[in-house]
């Protein structure tokens, strides 16, 4: 349970969503600003939750360029340019040419949710974002993913368990995804503060800080 003196942030996202990557960078900046503004407060507890952009995607994915062009149609150039510009402002140099495959992300969500601590969840999410959007790693390849998360202390057996279709870890990720859909969520990123207040979209860091302060103040008032 969140105490009146703490702040819990749930990040609902998908690691193949460019706006979620931008949102992750904005949240990181917001957390840095929060620590500057309120040095005597506990650091917020950040939890990642699963949402699949394409829950019906085939396990081996599809060609990324075909997928994006079908999705955006005649607005392809406009939307890709807008995402690239927003990414640059967040310090992300999207390399669209290197992203060759759009994956089913259930196993990747299972991997994030398998982390034993919020810090490892956060590190895994960031590493997967970077690998997909900046390095062009094929995220349908369990061996490739295992190699990139090994430096974070994740062993191959854990990755294999996350790739087990119908296994406990994928079922956990699917249940989290379905819960958000049952709550009416249709797009990500979504930031939920103290399980009550939500901000949708890759909002600037300043907006996230305002939402964090509102949620923190609300929990303090509720405790009095």
BELPESUL-V847004 format. One record per backbone hydrogen bond with DSSP energy under -0.5 kcal/mol. CO is the residue of the C=O (numbers start at 0). NH is the residue of the N-H. Records with the same first field share a line. If there is no record, write none. Layout:
# BELPESUL-V847004
CO=NH / NH
This chain:
# BELPESUL-V847004
2=5
4=41
6=44
7=193
8=10 / 46
9=11 / 191
10=12 / 48
11=188 / 189
12=50
13=16
15=17
16=20
17=21
18=22
19=23
20=24
21=25
22=26
23=27
24=28
25=29
26=30
27=31
28=32
29=33
30=34
31=35
32=36
33=37
37=40
43=45
44=8 / 46
46=10
48=12
50=52
51=54
53=56
57=60
61=101
62=66
63=67
64=68
65=69
66=70
67=71
68=72
71=74
72=75
74=78
75=79
76=80
77=81
78=82
79=83
80=84
81=85
82=86
83=87
84=88
85=89
86=89 / 91
87=90
91=93
93=95
94=97 / 98
95=98
97=99
99=63
100=102
101=61
104=108
105=109
106=110
107=111
108=112
109=113
111=114
116=120
117=121
118=122
119=123
120=124
121=125
122=126
123=127
124=128
125=129
126=130
127=131
128=132
129=133 / 134
130=136
131=135
132=94
136=138
137=140
139=141
140=144
141=145
142=146
143=147
144=148
145=149
148=151 / 153
149=152
152=154
154=158
155=159
156=160
157=161
158=162
160=163
162=164
163=166
166=170
167=171
168=172
169=173
170=174
171=175
172=176
173=177
174=178
175=179
176=180
177=181
178=182
179=184
180=183
188=200
189=11 / 191
190=192 / 198
191=9 / 193
192=195 / 196
196=192
198=190
200=202
203=206 / 207
204=208
205=209
206=210
207=211
208=212
209=213
210=214
211=215
212=216
213=217
214=218
215=219
216=220
217=221
218=222
219=223
220=223
